[in-house]
């Protein structure tokens, strides 16, 4: 294991503790982040937007997922195809049945339409003001963003608690930058 991997592991451990503390102290954080997004981001109609299904103490994206669907956007959820592979995104709307995706999260059923998103709101453990996110270590989002950005303009925002900000995210050569960050306190563009 190289030193960047070791540094990331240590930063992940610290970030998980910080996020758990932030989660305990914030009720309605998902609604606040939804209000900030909807008041500050003006999207063209019929965008394809990916938001994750919540896991543990992640900021709850469901208010934003539901609101963006109500505004007429096509909502998709990420689907993992296996280690070392990029994510794909499948259509979701309120009331759709979901299946267990492992790790405690959910994803659309196999027969749902696959679409490439125009906008991605991604989960994370930590972020910095240079626009980098610390993920869970599988490289799924970085691999996916690299692939998507080769053929399509896609805006990528992190969605998290403001307390998850760090001075500098440990990053390697394949890490992809975010275009912005949404928290219950503010929307920042990088």
Secondary structure by P-SEA (a helix, b strand, c coil): ccaaaaaaaaaaaaaaaaaaaaaacccaaaaaaaaaaaaccccccccbbbbbccccccccaaaaaaaaaaaccbbbbbbbccccbbbbbbbbccccccccccccccccccccbbbbbcccccccccccccccccccccaaaaaaaaaaaaccbbbbbbbcccccccccccccccbbbbcccccccccccc
